[in-house]
């Protein structure tokens, strides 16, 4: 090969390499931050958005759509929609939750999380016009113990709760028998709740069905540094560690209040099921999550998650589900975390606009009541649950909001001393291990 051709090839290769390095350097640049947390759209936002969108679509085809037939098989659905076997991983978890409301203003929420050694984290809320808020008497603490610590709990069951699938992806039973606190009157009532959730739609898998445009928007605002590329290479392993899906439907059944009588509840709602080994609350900065149920049968889920360690400092999530059970993923929303409750207390009124591919929705929310609870074995997160009435494009409705904040003060000693001795012993060991071997003890080793 003539020398001048070799030189020309060398120049071209060097130019291409230099160009690639320059592009990588530019993509690494940090955007201006709001409150030091939420990145604005940087100079190369649009380029990064296009790249992220293309990569996301390719990944989804690889992980989901190529295997869509197998994922619709009855055996797969049955294995997905049941209590999961907790792995040997110390942070394995399995959670079911239900939220619902009706046009009369009755609102219902229950969540139960299974952890290792028979530990569950559970709470129940009922908001009734005649009674106000009824809540689990142990709140704001959610920690319960269903075994002696040497055995596992293989059901969503314990301390009066029993939640189980009657028919996978079609029907779940929700039972609770025990005391609730009537918050306004500061007194306890004994209740017996027997409800059944019946699905009216397919399930919405957040890894598979969330709009690629909202994920690309969030990723395009981030700095694409070395840690970002390492995460991208390992994204398949990350996805294996967490599953979250939701399904819309109707909830109805009986509520027996001791000394008062039986009340029939009929509500529109949804359920979610999450499981895996990576639900680290201490890595979440904030999130806000709206669940709206309208009088025309439409339901909406709208959220914004801030998890900077996962390169998602401001991820919009959610969907609109019509009365026929058809989902429209959210493609854009102007609800920003830094404009609502950034100082640690959520506002009582919120207005924002949600867009899907074909429609837009103007959401107006007015809060009626609010309750506080703490999540995590060491109270890593503080959650405000708001119970509200709403209007969406002129249609009336009701719903429930979750405002989650980081909580760094730990679980108070006066609460911890009520725990079983075996649990106190393990927690003491964990604190010792953390102080000796780790700089960050915000999240305990086992729970």
N, C-alpha and C positions, 0 to 999 in steps of 0.2 A: 504494500500500500504506500503510495507516495507520501512524503513527509507532510506536505501542505494539507492533505486530506486528514491525516492523523491529528494535525493541529486543529483543524476545523472541527472535527468530532470532539476533541477535548474541550474546545471552547464552548460548544453546544452543551455538552454534559455538565461542564462547570456552571454554565448559565442556568441550566435547569435546576441543578442542585441549589444554587444561590437563590433562585426564585422560590423554590420550595421552602428553604430556610427562612427567607424573608416573610413568606405567607404565614408560616408557623409562628414566627416572632410577632407578627401583627395580630394574629388570632389570640396570642397569649396576653395581649394588653388588657388591663382591667378597665371596666366601665366605671363611671362615676357612681358612687353609692349614696343611697338615701338612708339616713340614720346609720351609716356604716354597715348596712345589712343587705338592702334591696338594690340590686344593680339596675341602672338605667340602660336604655338602648345605646350601645357604643357606636363608634364610627363604622365598624365592620359588621354591625348587627345583621344587615340584610344578607350578606354573603354567608355568615354563619348560620342564619336561619335556613337558607336554601340547602346548605350542606347537611344540617341536622335533619331536615325534613326527608331528604333522600335516604340518609342512613337509617332513620327510624322506619321508613316504609320497607326497606330491604330487610331489616331485622324482624319486623312483624311477619313478613312473608315466611322468613326462615323458621321462626319459633312457633307461629300460630296458624296462619292461613294454609300453609303447606300441609299441616296435620289436622285441618279443621274437621275432616270426616271422622277421624279417630276420637276427637274431642267431643263429638256429638253422640258417641256410643253410650248406650244405657249403663253399661258397667262403669264407664268412666265417670258419668254423672253421679252415679250412686256412691262411688268412692270419694268424689269431691264433696258431696253434700251430706256429710255425716261427721260426728265427732272424730277428729283425727288422732292417730296414735302419736303421742308426744315422743320425740326422739331423745337420744341421750344428750343432745346439746343442752347446756344449762339454761339457755334462754328460749327454748322451744315454747310455742304458744298456740292457742286455738280459741278464737273469739266468735261469738254470735251476738248480734244486736238487732233490735227492732225499734223503729220510730213510726209514729202514726198520729193522725188527727182527723177531725171531721168538722163540718161547717158549724156545728153547735159550739165549737171551741174546746171540746174534749181532746186532750193530748196524752200520748202514752210513749214511754221510752223504757227499754230494758236492755242491759248489756251484761254479758257474763263471759269472762276470760278464764280459761283453764291454763294452769302452769304446772310445773313439775312438783312432785311430792304432795299432790292433793290440794294445792293452793288454788283458790279461785278469787277473782276480783269481780265484784258484781254490784249492781245498783238497779233500782227501779224508781221511775217517776210516773205519777199520774196527776194530770192537771184537769180538775173538774170545776165547772162554774159554781157549783153549790158548795164546794169544799176548799177550793184553792189548790195548792200544791200538796200532794201526798208523796212522801219520799222514804227511801230506806232509812231506818232509824240510826244506823251506824255512820251514815254520811257526816262529814266529808270523806271519811276513810272507806275504802272499798274492799279491804283485804279480809278474806275468810279462810278457814282451814277445815277441810272435810275429811282428812285422815290424820294418822299419827306422825306423818312425815316420812314413813318408810314405805308407804303404798301410794300408787297413782290413782287418780280419779278419771275414769274413762268415759264419763258422761258430763253433760252440762247440767250438773245437779249438785245441790247442797244448800244448807241454811235456808230452806223453804223454797228454793228455786228448782224447777225442772223444765228444761227446754229440750225438745227432741224432734227429729224429722219423722213425720208420719208417712210421707211419700216423697222421695228425693225430688227436689226442684219443683215440687207442687204444694206440699203442705207441711207446716211445722206446728207443734203444740207448745204453748207458753203457759206455764203454771207457776203460781206463787202462792204460798200460804204462810202467813205470819204477820208481824206488826209493820205498820207504816207510820211515819210521823206526819201529822197534819200541821204543816209549818206555821200557818197563820194563827192557829189556836194553841200551838205548842203542846199538843197532846198526841198520844198514840191511839191508833185504831187497829183492830185486828181485821184482816181482810183475807179473802180467798179468791184468787183470780184464775180463771180457766178460759184461755183464748186460743183461737186457731188462726194461723196465717195461711191464706190460700193465694197462690201466685196468679197473676193476670198477665205475666210477661215472661220472656226468656231472661236469663241472667246477664248482667252487664259486668264483664271482667275488666278491671282497671288496667291491667297490663296489656290486654288485647284491644279493648274498645274505646279507651280514652282517645280523644282527638289528637292526632299527631301534631297538629298545628299548635296546640297549647303547650305541648312538651317541647317542640322546636323553639317556640318563643322564649320559654324559660331558659333552655340550654344556650340559646344564642346570646343571652345577656351575660353569661358567665365567662370567666377567664379560662381559655383552653390551655391549661398548663400541663406539666408532666403527670400530676395526680389525676387530671381529667382523662388523659389518654389511657392511663392504667385502668381506671374505672370502665372505660369503654371496652377495653379488651376483655374484662371480666364480667361484662354485663349479663351473660348467660348464667353465670354462677349466682349473681345477685338476684336475678329473677327467680331462680329456684328456691331462694330463701324466703320468699314472701308471695302469698296469693291473697287477693282481695276481690270479692265480687259482690254485687248487690242485685236484688230482685224486687220488683214492685208487686203489690197485691192488696188484698183486703184482710183486715183483722177484725174478728168478731167473737163474742162470747159473753160470759157472765162475770160480774164483779159483785161478790158478796161482802158487804160491810157489816160486821158484827153489831147487833143491836139496832140496825137501820133497815137492812133488807138487801135484795138483789137488784142490781142495775145491769141492763143489757148495753153492751158497748158494740158499736159498729163504726169502724174507722178505715180510712185509706192509709196505706203505709208501705214500708219497704223493710227488708231485712238485709243484713250484710253478714258475710262470713269471711274471716281472715285467719290465716294460719301460716306457720313457718318457723324460722329460727332467727329472724332479724327484725325485731320491732323495738328498736332502741329509742325510747322516748327522750333520752338525754341528748340525742343528736338533733332533735326537732327544735327549731327556734320558736315557731308559732304555727298555728293553723286556725282557720275559720271555716265552718262547715254548716251550710244552711240546708234544711230539709223542709220543703213546702208542699202542701197538699191542698189543691184548689177544688172549689165546688163543682167544676165541670169535669172532674175526674182526672185532670192533669196533675202530675207530680213533678217536682224539680229538685235536683241536688246541685248545689253550687258551692264550691270551696276554693280556698287558696292556701297552699302549703308552702312553708318556708323551712327548707332543710339544706342549709348551705354546704354542709359536709358531703352531701350527695349531689352537689352542683345543681340544686333546684331551689334557689333562694326565693322564687316567687312563681310557683306552679299553679295555674288555674285548673280546676278539675270539675267534672260534673256532667249532667245531662238533663234533658227534658224527656219525660215519658208520658205519652198521651193515654187516654182512657182505653185505647185498643192495645196498649202494651208495646208500642213502637218507640224506640229510643232515638233521640237526636243528641249526639254528643255536643257539648259546648265547644265552640271554636274561638271565642273571645269574650272577655268580661272586663268591665272597668272597675270592679271591686278590688281595691288595693289595700294590703295589710297596713301600710304606713298611714293611711287616712282614717282607719277605724280601730280604735282601742289600742294604739301603739304604746300608750303609757301604762297599760296593765288592767284597765277597766273598760269593758265593752260598752258602746253607746246603746241607748234605748231606741234610736231610730236609725234606719239604714236604707239608703236608696241607691240602686245601681242598675246597670243595663247588661243583659246577657244576650249573646249572639250564638245562634247555631248556623249551619250552612245556609238554611233557607229563611230563617225567621230571627226576629229580635224581640226581647221581653224587657219591659220596664218593671222592676221589682221595688215595692215599697213595703217596709217592715216596721211594725210598731210593737214593742215588747210589752207583755202583760206581767211577766214574773221571771225570776231568775234564781238559780241555785248554784252552789259551788261544790265541787268534789276534787279529789286528788288521785292521780293515776300513777302507777308504778310502785314497786316494792319499797322505794325510799322517797315516795312522793316526788318523782322527777318532774311531773307536770301538774299544773293547776288548770282546771276546766270550769268555765262558766257555761251552764246550760240555760239558754233563754227560751221562754215559751211565748210565742208571738201570734198576732194576727197579721195578715198581709193582703196586698192587692198586686196582681200581676196583669198588666194590660187591661185593667178594669175588672178583672175576675177576682172575687173574694176567696180567701183561704186562711189556713192556720198552719203552724209548723213549729219546729224546734231548731235552735242554733247551738253549735259548740264553738266556743272561743278557747283555744288551748294556748297556754303560756309556759315557758320554762319556769321551774320552781327549784331554787337552789338551797332552800333552808332545811331540807330533809323532813323526815317523818318525826313528829314530836315525841319526846321520851314518854310523856304521859299516855300516848297511844301505844307505843311499842311495848310498854310493860304489861299490857293486856294480852300480848301474843303468847302462844304456847312456849314452854321452856326450850324445846328442841329448835324452834325457829329463832329464838333470841340467841341461842348458842351459835347457830350457823351464821347469823348476821354479824355477831361479834368476831367470828373467824374471818369473815369477808372484809370487815373494816380493817383488821390487822393486816390481812394480805394486801389490801389496797394501799395502805400507808407505807408498807415496806417495799412493794414492787412496782407501784404505779403512781404516776404523778396526778392522774385524774381519777378521783374516787366518786364521781357523780353518779356512776351506775354500778351497782353491785354485781358480783360475779354470778350468783345463782338466780336472783329474783329481780 
